[in-house]
Amino acid sequence: MTLTFPVLQEKTIKTSTFSNRYVLAPMSRASAGADGVPTENMAEYYAGFARGGYGLIITEGAFTDEKWAQCYSGQPGLVNDAQEMGWQRVVQAIKAEAGKVILQLIHAGAVSQHIMEPVAPSPVRPAGSMLHGYGHRQGAYDVPDELSLAQIEIIKRGFYQAALRAEAAGFDGVEIHCANGYLLDQFLTAETNLRQDQYGGTLENRIRLTQEIIREAQGATKSDFIVGVRLSQAKANIQDYFWPNGLADAKVIFQAVADAGADFIHLASEKEGYAVHSYTEAGENLTTYARDLTGLPVVANGGLHVVVDANELIASRKADFVSIGKTAMLNPDLPKRVAEGRELQEFTFDMFKYGVTIEAQQQWEGEQAALGPT
Ligand SMILES: Cc1cc2nc3c(=O)[nH]c(=O)nc-3n(C[C@H](O)[C@H](O)[C@H](O)COP(=O)(O)O)c2cc1C
């Protein structure tokens, strides 16, 4: 029996039609070569989600310049021909399973756990401490160097060239990462952006760099190439952060990315998930607001693997897509399981016992299989 749910209906963005509303959320697996080139194992890993029925795959964040953008060791990049070729193999493996794939483009800024002299909008030490299990650097973050206007131009060029390379590699689009406390979110956030030039001060100024990057990526690529944006209130290093002025901030941010030409808005909600982080502190729902304000397709995120919740979001028009993170790692066939009414495998942090890489997961899965059914 195949079930028909709102979340299993197709949906179009630009000229691309996605077979259902399930999106693989971007997840860094730190599994590339030391040269940032995606591996064959990564190609097979991503193809598995296409085979399992995800309407859209969004890859882990790829870094956008040689000098400052890399977040972690083992992170893939898209800054040279070898990396482009590696991604092309990933895209081909996904396309062979009739999948669709968007590449996430990320710049670490102040929270890099890889480079020794990080850069940021302002010399403000990031809150919290480096993420466990990623990169060779752990402990407190460094105070970053403040970017000059000339250096900001280099960052923009990195995103622009990476978008061009993504199109050449065969991706259906790119997602610009302005979420979770990474560089573009550092610009957006008043506490980490003390600048007094056109990139600091008002919220309109603080979202300007993201707008310029979206606009340039759209301008560089063909009209059917998708350029989306990921936003969030919370940050990897400040998990309970809310936009300080609630809907008033949301209005400026959502309108700005829409004006710049974004094709979709993806709202990340880690830790306590959609029900907490996709609402303002005063309790207004942000995905509905983004949809109503901009008319753009909106991707909801955060603990949305429970099928009734996903169906409710789509049916009540709070969102157009749902992205699945942790649970997807253990259910690369989640959309097929949902269509067939089969149970999902429950996520457990135990899967990171040997590390966050794809190879570490395979080692853990091998061990689980040897133990047999519980
Ligand atoms: C291992 C791991 C790696 C992640 N890497 C990224 C990333 O590269 N880019 C990003 O925007 N979010 C990243 N995230 C956040 C997820 O995309 C997602 O927002 C989060 O896991 C919440 O969704 P979930 O409740 O379905 O897991 C990562 C999350 C996990 C667990």
Ligand as a Chemical Component Dictionary entry (heavy atoms), coordinates in Angstrom:
data_LIG
# 
_chem_comp.id                   LIG 
_chem_comp.type                 NON-POLYMER 
_chem_comp.pdbx_formal_charge   0 
_chem_comp.three_letter_code    LIG 
# 
loop_
_chem_comp_atom.comp_id 
_chem_comp_atom.atom_id 
_chem_comp_atom.alt_atom_id 
_chem_comp_atom.type_symbol 
_chem_comp_atom.charge 
_chem_comp_atom.model_Cartn_x 
_chem_comp_atom.model_Cartn_y 
_chem_comp_atom.model_Cartn_z 
_chem_comp_atom.pdbx_ordinal 
LIG C1  C1  C 0 25.990 16.251 12.245 1  
LIG C2  C2  C 0 25.300 17.548 11.865 2  
LIG C3  C3  C 0 25.892 18.394 10.941 3  
LIG C4  C4  C 0 25.252 19.595 10.550 4  
LIG N1  N1  N 0 25.832 20.395 9.579  5  
LIG C5  C5  C 0 25.159 21.467 9.101  6  
LIG C6  C6  C 0 25.642 22.197 7.968  7  
LIG O1  O1  O 0 26.676 21.876 7.352  8  
LIG N2  N2  N 0 24.917 23.273 7.560  9  
LIG C7  C7  C 0 23.746 23.662 8.188  10 
LIG O2  O2  O 0 23.123 24.639 7.772  11 
LIG N3  N3  N 0 23.252 22.950 9.234  12 
LIG C8  C8  C 0 23.907 21.862 9.684  13 
LIG N4  N4  N 0 23.352 21.098 10.689 14 
LIG C9  C9  C 0 21.997 21.434 11.220 15 
LIG C10 C10 C 0 20.921 20.602 10.495 16 
LIG O3  O3  O 0 20.815 20.991 9.144  17 
LIG C11 C11 C 0 19.527 20.768 11.144 18 
LIG O4  O4  O 0 19.170 22.131 11.121 19 
LIG C12 C12 C 0 19.464 20.266 12.585 20 
LIG O5  O5  O 0 20.041 18.972 12.725 21 
LIG C13 C13 C 0 18.015 20.229 13.097 22 
LIG O6  O6  O 0 17.225 19.354 12.303 23 
LIG P1  P1  P 0 16.802 17.878 12.867 24 
LIG O7  O7  O 0 16.055 18.132 14.158 25 
LIG O8  O8  O 0 15.964 17.258 11.805 26 
LIG O9  O9  O 0 18.087 17.139 13.134 27 
LIG C14 C14 C 0 23.993 19.935 11.112 28 
LIG C15 C15 C 0 23.417 19.068 12.055 29 
LIG C16 C16 C 0 24.034 17.882 12.427 30 
LIG C17 C17 C 0 23.365 16.955 13.410 31 
# 
loop_
_chem_comp_bond.comp_id 
_chem_comp_bond.atom_id_1 
_chem_comp_bond.atom_id_2 
_chem_comp_bond.value_order 
_chem_comp_bond.pdbx_ordinal 
LIG C1  C2  SING 1  
LIG C2  C3  SING 2  
LIG C2  C16 DOUB 3  
LIG C3  C4  DOUB 4  
LIG C4  N1  SING 5  
LIG C4  C14 SING 6  
LIG N1  C5  DOUB 7  
LIG C5  C6  SING 8  
LIG C5  C8  SING 9  
LIG C6  O1  DOUB 10 
LIG C6  N2  SING 11 
LIG N2  C7  SING 12 
LIG C7  O2  DOUB 13 
LIG C7  N3  SING 14 
LIG N3  C8  DOUB 15 
LIG C8  N4  SING 16 
LIG N4  C9  SING 17 
LIG N4  C14 SING 18 
LIG C9  C10 SING 19 
LIG C10 O3  SING 20 
LIG C10 C11 SING 21 
LIG C11 O4  SING 22 
LIG C11 C12 SING 23 
LIG C12 O5  SING 24 
LIG C12 C13 SING 25 
LIG C13 O6  SING 26 
LIG O6  P1  SING 27 
LIG P1  O7  DOUB 28 
LIG P1  O8  SING 29 
LIG P1  O9  SING 30 
LIG C14 C15 DOUB 31 
LIG C15 C16 SING 32 
LIG C16 C17 SING 33 
# 
